[in-house]
Amino acid sequence: MQVHYDRDTLETHTAEQVIDLVLGERPEAEACITCSFQAAGMVVLHLLRQRVPEIPVLFLDTGYHFPQTYDFRDQLAREWKLNLVNITPVQTVEQQESALGILYLNDPTRCCQLRKVEPLIRALAPFEIWFTGLRREQSVTRKDVRKAELHCLPTGKTLTKVNPLAGWSSEQVWEYTRANNLRYLPQYDEGYLSIGCQPCTALPEDPANPRSGRWGGRKLECGIHTFSEQPQ
């Protein structure tokens, strides 16, 4: 389907306007959001539910999340009546560790590939619009994120990836959170700034780099936002 909005022009629009323009242009398109229930993702989910209450919420259930994350997910799913879709890997944690060892210790990139990237590629197959909570400020690896991007998956499928908060600061995220009385993961109160799988998440070494506490400093991305290509 031909998209008529200008992705460059979207950079001047607010998060709400970006969402409205993308959804308004393609009202019949299948849309989803990937959400690990971190603060920015909660903001995007809150905005989307005001417009598409039944939007599928894809949660990458690696089997390694903090117990607090699972509790938060389950309680929020009940309270907000989320259309929650738990995306699981081919192998359980036990099966993977029996066959391949403790990958998060000796090969975290492969662990992320098996438990996050490959399941997400399969899960995105039905969708044409993919919303995320990505922000440029989160990491040097995300500094060029745009509010709307075309992405080609390894399967050959092309979809629109929408990052409404691309230009937001951390302060803006928390201002919105407080203003709208949004709940947030309890790990934030413990000093965590970026929250993923428990074995690979620590307090940030550099407070100016929220993702510096991930993977023991060995990398900054799990791969779910780097596996696809943007057509030129």
C-alpha positions in Angstrom: 0.0 0.0 0.0 1.3 3.4 -0.9 2.1 5.6 2.1 1.4 9.3 1.6 2.8 10.9 4.7 6.4 12.1 4.5 8.6 10.3 7.0 10.9 13.4 7.2 8.0 15.6 8.0 7.0 13.3 10.8 10.1 14.3 12.6 8.5 17.6 13.4 5.3 16.1 14.8 4.5 15.1 18.4 4.3 11.4 19.5 0.5 11.6 19.4 0.5 13.2 16.0 2.9 10.5 14.6 0.7 7.7 15.9 -2.5 9.4 14.5 -0.9 10.0 11.1 0.4 6.5 10.7 -2.7 4.8 11.9 -4.9 7.2 10.0 -3.1 6.6 6.7 -3.5 2.8 7.0 -6.6 2.1 9.1 -6.8 -1.5 7.8 -3.2 -2.3 8.4 -2.4 -4.9 11.1 -0.4 -3.1 13.8 1.4 -4.3 17.0 3.7 -3.0 19.7 6.7 -4.8 21.2 6.8 -4.0 24.8 9.0 -5.2 27.7 7.1 -2.8 30.0 10.0 -0.4 30.5 9.0 3.2 31.0 9.2 4.4 27.4 7.3 1.3 26.2 4.6 2.0 28.8 4.2 5.5 27.4 3.7 4.3 23.8 1.4 1.5 25.0 -0.7 4.1 26.9 -0.9 6.3 23.9 -1.8 3.4 21.6 -4.5 2.0 23.8 -6.4 5.3 23.6 -6.6 4.7 19.9 -6.5 0.9 19.4 -7.5 -0.7 22.7 -7.0 -4.3 21.3 -3.6 -3.7 19.7 -1.5 -6.9 20.1 1.2 -6.4 22.7 4.2 -8.6 21.9 6.3 -9.6 24.9 9.5 -11.5 24.2 9.3 -14.1 27.0 12.9 -15.3 27.1 12.4 -17.3 30.3 15.2 -15.2 31.9 13.3 -12.0 32.9 13.2 -10.7 36.5 10.4 -12.1 38.6 9.3 -8.5 39.1 8.9 -8.1 35.4 6.7 -11.2 35.0 4.6 -10.0 38.0 4.3 -6.5 36.5 3.3 -7.9 33.1 0.7 -10.2 34.5 -0.9 -7.6 36.7 -0.9 -5.0 34.0 -2.4 -7.4 31.5 -5.3 -8.0 33.9 -5.8 -4.4 34.9 -5.6 -3.0 31.3 -7.2 -6.0 29.7 -4.2 -6.2 27.3 -4.2 -8.2 24.1 -1.0 -9.8 25.4 1.0 -12.1 23.1 3.8 -13.9 24.8 6.4 -14.7 22.2 8.5 -17.8 23.2 11.6 -19.4 21.7 11.6 -22.8 20.1 13.4 -24.3 23.1 12.7 -23.8 26.8 15.4 -22.5 29.0 16.1 -26.0 30.3 16.3 -27.5 26.8 18.6 -24.8 25.6 20.9 -25.0 28.6 21.0 -28.8 28.3 21.9 -28.6 24.6 24.1 -25.5 24.4 25.2 -24.7 27.9 24.7 -21.3 29.7 24.8 -19.1 26.6 24.2 -15.9 28.4 27.6 -16.4 30.0 29.7 -17.5 27.1 27.8 -16.4 24.0 25.2 -13.8 24.9 24.8 -12.7 21.3 23.7 -16.2 20.3 21.4 -16.4 23.3 19.7 -13.2 22.3 19.4 -14.5 18.7 17.7 -17.7 19.8 15.5 -16.3 22.5 14.7 -12.8 21.2 15.5 -12.2 17.5 14.3 -15.4 15.9 11.1 -15.5 17.8 10.4 -11.8 17.0 11.0 -12.4 13.3 8.3 -15.1 13.3 5.9 -13.0 15.5 6.1 -10.0 13.2 4.9 -12.0 10.1 1.2 -11.0 10.3 1.9 -7.3 10.9 2.4 -4.2 8.7 3.1 -1.6 11.4 5.4 -2.2 14.3 5.4 0.3 17.2 8.3 0.5 19.7 9.5 2.7 22.6 12.9 3.4 21.0 14.6 6.7 21.8 17.7 8.3 20.4 19.0 9.2 23.9 19.0 5.6 25.1 22.3 4.7 23.4 24.9 5.6 20.8 23.5 2.7 18.8 20.1 4.4 18.7 21.2 8.0 18.0 19.9 7.9 14.4 16.5 6.3 15.1 13.7 8.1 13.3 10.0 8.4 14.2 9.0 6.2 11.2 11.2 3.8 9.2 10.7 1.2 6.6 12.3 -2.1 7.5 12.9 -5.2 5.6 12.9 -8.4 7.6 15.2 -11.4 6.8 12.1 -13.1 5.4 11.8 -10.4 2.8 8.7 -8.9 4.4 8.7 -5.0 4.6 6.9 -3.2 7.4 6.7 0.3 8.9 8.5 0.6 12.2 7.2 3.5 14.3 9.2 5.0 17.2 6.9 7.9 18.4 9.2 8.8 21.3 12.4 8.9 19.2 13.2 12.5 20.1 12.1 12.3 23.8 14.4 12.7 26.7 14.3 10.5 29.8 12.9 13.5 31.7 10.0 13.7 29.2 9.2 10.0 29.7 9.1 10.3 33.4 7.1 13.6 33.2 4.5 11.8 31.1 4.6 8.8 33.5 3.9 11.0 36.5 1.3 13.2 34.8 -0.7 10.1 33.7 -0.2 8.1 36.9 1.4 5.2 35.0 2.8 2.4 36.9 6.4 1.4 36.2 8.7 -1.6 36.8 9.9 -1.7 40.5 13.5 -2.2 39.3 13.7 1.5 38.5 13.4 2.3 42.2 16.5 0.1 42.7 18.5 2.2 40.3 18.2 0.2 37.1 17.8 2.4 34.0 17.5 -0.3 31.3 15.8 -3.6 32.2 16.1 -6.8 30.2 16.8 -10.4 31.2 17.9 -10.7 34.8 21.3 -12.5 34.2 22.3 -9.8 31.7 21.1 -6.7 33.5 23.0 -4.8 36.1 23.0 -1.3 37.5 24.4 1.1 34.8 28.2 1.6 35.0 27.7 5.0 33.4 24.5 6.9 34.5 24.7 8.9 31.3 24.4 5.6 29.3 21.4 3.8 30.5 22.3 0.6 28.6 25.8 0.4 30.1 24.5 -2.1 32.6 23.4 -4.6 30.0 25.5 -7.7 29.1 28.3 -6.8 31.4 29.4 -4.0 29.0 30.1 -6.5 26.3 27.5 -5.1 23.9 24.6 -2.6 23.9 21.9 -4.3 21.7 20.2 -7.7 21.9 19.6 -7.6 18.2 15.8 -7.1 17.9 16.4 -3.5 16.7 19.4 -4.3 14.5 18.4 -7.5 12.6 16.3 -5.8 9.9 17.5 -3.6 7.1 16.1 -0.2 5.9 15.6 -0.1 2.2 17.4 2.9 0.5 
